[in-house]
Amino acid sequence: TKMDTGSPKKNLPQVPETLLQQRKWQAEQKQERLAASIKQRQLNKEKRRLIINRAENYVKEYSRKERDEIRLNRQARHAGNYLRYLRHYRRKGNGKLSKNKRD
């Protein structure tokens, strides 16, 4: 049972074509998923930026309204007609509230 080292090396069997096609398809799918993932990340980043911007504008608007209300109350107290000042504002119709004028 000696090994014959002098004989030419036998060729390995070829890889089946279906397996090659499958590997190629899997590589293409991996590239497509990677590209879709990058695109989705960019969209999510833009969406987050818009949400943060909207929240900052909301805070800015309502803090300005609150400061205006304090200023008007001070002016009314200073003028002596504090009880005449009523604040009327129109609420947005969210939370199933009607869009009525509220005191």
C-alpha positions, 0 to 999 in steps of 0.5 A: 500500500505505497502511495504513488507520488510520481503519477500526475495529479487527478483533476478535482470534479467541476462545480455544478453549474446550478451551484455556480448560478446559485452563488452568483444569485446570492451575491447579487441579492446581497448587494441589492440588500446592502444598497436597499439598507443604505438607502433606507438608513438615509431616508430614516435619517432625513425623517428623524431630522424632519421630526426633530425640526417639527418638534423644535418649531412646536416648542418655539411656537408655544413658548412664544405664545406663553410669553405673550400671554404673560406679557399681556397679563402684566400689561392688563395688571399695570393698566388696572383692567386685569379682569377685562383681559380674557384669552381666547384662542382656537384649538386645533381639532385633535383628540376628538375635540371640536374646533370651537373657541375656548376660554 
